[in-house]
Amino acid sequence: MDSFSCRRNRVVKDGRKTSVVTFAQRRMTSPVENVLIIGAGPCGLAAAHALSKVLPRDTKIDLYEKAHQLDVPRGAGLGMTVNGLKSLRAIDKSVFDHLVDQHAMIIESVNYLDPLGKVLRTEHGEEMNRKQKESYGLHGVQVGWFELVSTLRETLPPNVAVHTGTRFLRYQEEENNHGLINVYFEGQEEPVHAGLLVAADGYFSRVRQQCVGDGHPIFGGNLFWRARVDASLAQKFNYKSGHSAWYFGDNRVALVFTISKGHMVWTASCPEAELVDAGIDWKTVTKGKEESSAMSSDFIQRSMSNGEDAKHRLLKVFESFDQDQLLQLFKATDPTAIVEHALYVRPASDLRPEWFGKGRVVIMGDAAHPMRPTGQGVNQGLEDALQLAKCIQEAGGSFEMLDRFRANRTERLRPIMMEAETRGKAAYQKSAVAPRYDTAVASKEQIQMNPEDFEAFLFDGADFEPLEVQA
Ligand SMILES: Cc1cc2nc3c(=O)[nH]c(=O)nc-3n(C[C@H](O)[C@H](O)[C@H](O)COP(=O)(O)OP(=O)(O)OC[C@H]3O[C@@H](n4cnc5c(N)ncnc54)[C@H](O)[C@@H]3O)c2cc1C
């Protein structure tokens, strides 16, 4: 375990030290005095930061994560958009400054290429960034997933304790006890008590399965491959630091981009039909492994052993692509660095406030709204964290306005999830390289807003004022 600083009894189970709040101690802890967060991904960590601002300083916040180790580089890279950055800045300006100063990469240019590597269009980063900054006060950046998560974890305030290697199993709400929740973890007989249970446990959220009971997300029809590589490797094949390369066409998409001075990331994906055409029985790749096929820590471990197979599948699907650069980069990538995962989503049309939990159980991040990766997954998770804290702040530190949080997030997320569905599918169409994604969409009825209005809604359409720190 990383740390454990609250007043708890320590017991030894299965040779491991574990901790529980006893009933006697609980009597001294009013329900609002402790928060339990499941999942130390970007959203769980951001929620810990945000809640520590708006709850009284002595409120215990315990974060439980099933992965045993959080300090080994994992993940690939993320685009942090204006709304995600504004959310992080509103949660904690010093964390935002640290991330941006130490880890953010500014996009210098984006090349859009056809499958053979011919540049069809170039966007200049300086101009894009200047326009965004003029309109919204900030511009988007690229960061490593690991750098974002590490920054959030290393800057947690002292009232937050992280418990690694601890898998959430189930919870039980105590009747007639101010909504107190008993939370059960693997290998621990005694429950841990929580005044608020926040589920940030990703795609296959166990909390959600119990709370909402609407089963797993559905297969979104695509397989993804990602790898974080040394920048020097990508540079060997003429990929330049700060310059992104998007390959679109023939039903496949690939992207190479920079996440730090020393690292670049590539991602590749294709729909199911391409896998079938390439003779790949993808169902055997993911069958029975839903929970582990969505970038969970277990899967990251497992992919170390099947990286060769994943690489073989990737090369087969992309064999007709740019032989001089992209294929060379794929071939030169260490198979143990390759993560292969299926896409799982929930349809935007089904979105409703219950997706964000009920009573004293709050669901957020991918657990609440898994969507196609068009750049809003992590950014919406950061928004969830900020908006949850704002509702608690407005309710004077109580949990009375959680339903308002759920209603507001539903309203905000609906067009964003719909756009992700439309844009995600358009990416595989021939015209995807068009400057405006709406011209690449086959069915115009799918367009909710024109791209300019949507951008304004996304980057400006929420309350991004800083949280007020509680005494
Ligand atoms: C290791 C990893 C690497 C990733 N890399 C990338 C990337 O490079 N690019 C990208 O776009 N997206 C990546 N993602 C996905 C991305 O983080 C999410 O899509 C998004 O940011 C939402 O974050 P989240 O915190 O809601 O969920 P997640 O990031 O999925 O975090 C959920 C956390 O909950 C933990 N958890 C799950 N079940 C339990 C349980 N029962 N008990 C305790 N803990 C549990 C998981 O181990 C995980 O740490 C990655 C996710 C993971 C877990």
The ligand as a Gaussian input file, in Angstrom:
#p B3LYP/6-31G(d) Opt

LIG

0 1
 C       -3.372000       1.727000     -17.261000
 C       -4.222000       2.615000     -18.138000
 C       -3.645000       3.266000     -19.209000
 C       -4.421000       4.084000     -20.042000
 N       -3.820000       4.732000     -21.079000
 C       -4.541000       5.538000     -21.891000
 C       -3.923000       6.247000     -22.965000
 O       -2.739000       6.159000     -23.171000
 N       -4.708000       7.045000     -23.751000
 C       -6.050000       7.170000     -23.538000
 O       -6.718000       7.917000     -24.274000
 N       -6.665000       6.533000     -22.519000
 C       -5.935000       5.713000     -21.699000
 N       -6.556000       5.050000     -20.668000
 C       -7.994000       5.249000     -20.494000
 C       -8.282000       6.574000     -19.832000
 O       -7.600000       6.716000     -18.631000
 C       -9.751000       6.678000     -19.596000
 O      -10.432000       6.488000     -20.801000
 C      -10.219000       8.046000     -19.151000
 O       -9.212000       8.867000     -18.936000
 C      -11.128000       7.934000     -17.947000
 O      -10.398000       7.733000     -16.777000
 P      -11.039000       7.039000     -15.516000
 O      -10.222000       7.489000     -14.350000
 O      -12.512000       7.256000     -15.499000
 O      -10.869000       5.500000     -15.794000
 P       -9.539000       4.631000     -15.878000
 O       -8.425000       5.429000     -16.382000
 O       -9.918000       3.397000     -16.609000
 O       -9.237000       4.276000     -14.352000
 C      -10.016000       3.369000     -13.593000
 C       -9.163000       2.864000     -12.449000
 O       -9.971000       2.064000     -11.594000
 C       -9.258000       0.898000     -11.244000
 N      -10.239000      -0.142000     -10.907000
 C      -11.087000      -0.770000     -11.753000
 N      -11.845000      -1.660000     -11.090000
 C      -11.478000      -1.590000      -9.797000
 C      -11.893000      -2.274000      -8.606000
 N      -12.849000      -3.217000      -8.641000
 N      -11.299000      -1.946000      -7.435000
 C      -10.318000      -0.993000      -7.373000
 N       -9.871000      -0.338000      -8.470000
 C      -10.451000      -0.621000      -9.660000
 C       -8.440000       0.593000     -12.492000
 O       -7.333000      -0.230000     -12.213000
 C       -8.020000       1.990000     -12.936000
 O       -6.826000       2.413000     -12.346000
 C       -5.821000       4.237000     -19.801000
 C       -6.407000       3.581000     -18.699000
 C       -5.621000       2.787000     -17.858000
 C       -6.259000       2.114000     -16.659000

